[in-house]
Each structure stands twice: as C-alpha cells, then as structure tokens.
Amino acid sequence: MSVLINVIFILYAAALVAITAYCLMQLNLLYKYRQHHRRLRRQKNGTSKVGAGIEHRPDQDWPFVTIQLPIFNEMYVVERLIDNIMQLDYPRDRFEVHVLDDSTDETVDITRRKVEEYRAKGFNIAQYHRTNRQGYKAGALKEAMQHARGEFVAIFDADFLPRPDFLKATLAHFEDEKVGVVQTRWEHLNENYSLITRLQALQLNVHFRVEQKGRHAGNYLLQFNGTAGVWRRQTIDDAGGWEADTLTEDLDLSIRAQLKGWKIIFLEEVGSPAELPAEMHGLKSQQFRWMKGGAETARKMLPTVWRSDLSFGQKIHATMQLVASTVFVCVFIMGVFSVPILLYWSNVQLGSTLLEYCYVGMLALIAVHYTANVEMQQESGAYWKRLAKFILLFPLFLALSMGLSLHNTVAVVQGWLGKKSAFVRTPKFNITGLKDNLWNRKYLSKRISWTTAMEGMLAVFFAYAAWSGYQSGNYGFLAMHLSMALGYSFIFYYSLRHVRIRR
C-alpha cells in the first residue's frame, strides 16, 4: 500500500507542476499582451494605421471574396445567419455566398427558400447540399473550394452575426502579402442568459484577448478559430488544404500555414458576435470536440513543429498551445489523487504544502482573467460592477472547469490514442435574451451518458473528501475538494436538467 500511495503522490505532484507551468505560460502571454497595449498608448492616436483610407476605394477595386457558411441541422439560426451576411457593407458584385449544407432535416428546405429569396434580389448566393458528411466540416470546406472564385475566403459558423463592416475591416490587413489569415475576436450575443453562458464568456474572453493578442504581440504561432475570420485562398492551397484527420481542422491548417511562412493577424478591436451554448450538453459537445481535436492536432503536428526553423521560444509556445487541452487530464489526476493522499498517506502535510506552493499558478490565472474580463471590458459598464461580477464568477468558473475535467480527460485521452469519432456539432437555438427558453426545442440530448453518472459519483466523492479533511483537521485540501464537489455537482445537475427538456 505504501508503494502505491508513493506512486500516487508522484503523479499528483507531476500534475501540479504541469498545471503551474501552464499557468506561468499564460502569465507570459499576459506580459506580451500588456506590452502591446502600452505600445498602442504611446502612439499618437492609440490605434493602428493599417488600411487607413481603404474604405474610400472604388467598388471595382475591392477584391472578390467567397463567403462560406458551413451548416448542419441549424433550423433555428440559418435564416438569421443568411439575412445577416447579406447586410455586409461590401459591393454586391464583389462577393459570393456559399451555404455548405450537410443538413439531414428541415434545415435543407429552410435554407433553400432563403437562398432563392436572395437570388431573386440579385445576390450571388448558392446552396451546396451534400448527402453525406464525409470529413464533416473540414470535408465540406475542402469540397467547396472547387466552387470558390474568391481571392479571399471568409468563413462563418451558423451562430455568428458579423457586423456590416467586417469585410472592409479585415481585408485592409492583407496589404501585407505574407498575411494569410485575419482572425477577429468573438463576442457573445447571449452572455447574460444564464450562469452557464456567463462562465463560458469568462474563459473565451481570455482566449480572444490575452491569449490570441499575446501570441500575436510575442510573434508566436496563432490559430484561426474556425469562424469569424478570412483566409487568403493562396494560403489554404499552399498549406495543403483542409484535412479531416482531426476534429480541429482550423488549428491544424493554421499551424501548417504558419510553418509555410504565412502570418496570422488577430484583430482584437474587431468583434464578431455569436451565440454561446445555452445548455449543458451543447457545452459538453463543444468542449469534447475542442479538447479531443487539440490532442489530435498535437499528436499530428508537434514533431513537425520541433523539426521546423521556428525559434526555441516559438516552439515552446506552440507546444503549450497544442497540449493546452491536456491540462484537464492534470486537473483530473490532481483532484482524484489528492483524496488517497489525504486519507492514507502519513505525510499528508507535504501534499498540501506542495499545493500551496503551486498557488502561484492560481495568482497568474487570476491576473489573466481579471485583465480580460475587468480591465479590458470597459464597454460592459462601470469598473466596480465588472469587478464585483468577476469576484463572484471566477470561483464558480474554477469549479466548472474542475467539474469538466472528467469529460475533457476522456476526450483528450481518445485524441492522444488516435481513437476516431464523429464531429458532433454544437446545436444553437437562437437564444439571445432572457425571455428565450429551451423548451420544445429540437436537437436536445435525450440520454444520460456514462460520464454524467460518473460526474454525480465524483461530486459525492469530493464532498466526502472535504468532510473527512474537516473532521480530521487536515484543511490543506479543503478548498480544492469543496470546489471539486461544487463543480461536479454543477455539471451533473445541469446535465440531468437539460436532458429532461422535451419537445
């Protein structure tokens, strides 16, 4: 037993060190991000001069753009999407819209009617309906390239509503011939709909401010986020095109393009509103795809990254970006293995002391999330309101992240092992305001997975660990075990609640 517990402690310690290293890398991105904004403030107007005056170009001088809208069973939002795209402030004869429709339900007819409506108005729009989902989204994008006439290709998922000036704001940055991709910042149409959407926004704001702009400022590899961005057609072809061997085809192609010498520009100042998953199973499917796809892409691309001519710093940051999803495995190991250390290890104080030393990573995490959600969100109300909201939500965000660790660990392990699975899209329901609800909606999950059952058991497991630590006077793990119990309870409760919603 003592040998087993010692092995458990070593794995627990290794997981803690890995989590702390990840958090410190986030702190480095925060440093680069702040450097960037200090440079902006030193400029006369605090804004970039790229593309100044471009809005005054004659219509015929604008490049021809193909707008691709990959969809699959999006009956609630596809009309909203097409209507929005047709309002783009761009010469009508300088763009075409391709709806890449893999749907198997009434979405096909809804889309057809909407496309015919705009074709009758003189717009260049077409629906390409596939009767199979070969390659899923990547396959649809790859097949659609044979129809694309644009020098540039803009891509929007079904839940995105770009602003009218999107194309003009992004195309200005392609004046540099080495720029292959321009990615914009995601905004949230329904952030205040529920606690689930608020917590998602908290994390996404970090990615679309500190992480993306920090990597941009540090000259590290970035990523196209699958939507709300524009590709130079030549870049897609040069990098080898879309490939369907991972669930994150966007990250995969981004890495390959940058290794070919192309640059990705991230525009923090250009926001693209989108709908966050409003129910737990949608959030889980999105997380599974992102986490597994990240591991698959790491498995595929890490050897190429380390054989490349990138600098050592670029390789380190690229590695951390590619293995970021594996942090959830470390969180799961840290949480589960802390319990036998508490109950059976004679030197339990060492385990809790190591946890305390690793709180420096927690401070880094707080700093990153504070910057993205309080300091840089001036448009979201008074400072004290943003701060109060952050103080309330951040502990709940940590609990949610811990509660997702089992689900995401399964995804990551499958990705590293090369186990293939379908591209499960995240359904959207046109949920934008507090008056909207999920009742009587199609696409909702009608079953409880084995991971949901395990999440319920883990909630009880960590509640028992917290009680045991309190009873024995060993308080070193108490806060973590309470957070774990809360997080798994949160995931379990909403998984059950949302699976009960019926048509």
Secondary structure, 3 states (H helix, E strand, C coil): CHHHHHHHHHHHHHHHHHHHHHHHHHHHHHHHHHHHHHHHHHCCCCCCCCCCCHHHCCHHHCCCEEEEEEECCCCCCHHHHHHHHCCCCCCHHHEEEEEEECCCCCHHHHHHHHHHHHHHCCCCEEEEECCCCCCHHHHHHHHHCCCCCCCEEEECCCCECCCCCHHHHHHHHHHCCCEEEEEEEEEECCCCCCHHHHHHHHHHHHHHHHHHHHHHHCCCCCCCCCCCEEEEHHHHHHCCCCCCCCCCHHHHHHHHHHHCCCEEEEEEEEEEEECCCCCHHHHHHHHHHHHHHHHHHHHHHHHHHHHCCCCHHHHHHHHHHHCHHHHHHHHHHHHHHHHHHHHHCCCHHHHHHHHHHCHHHHHHHHHHHHHHHHHCCHHHCCHHHHHHHHHHHHHHHHHHHHHCHHHHHHHHHHHHHCCCCCCCCCCCCCCCCCCCCCCCCCCCCCCCCHHHHHHHHHHHHHHHHHHHHHHHCCCCCHHHHHHHHHHHHHHHHHHHHHHCCCC
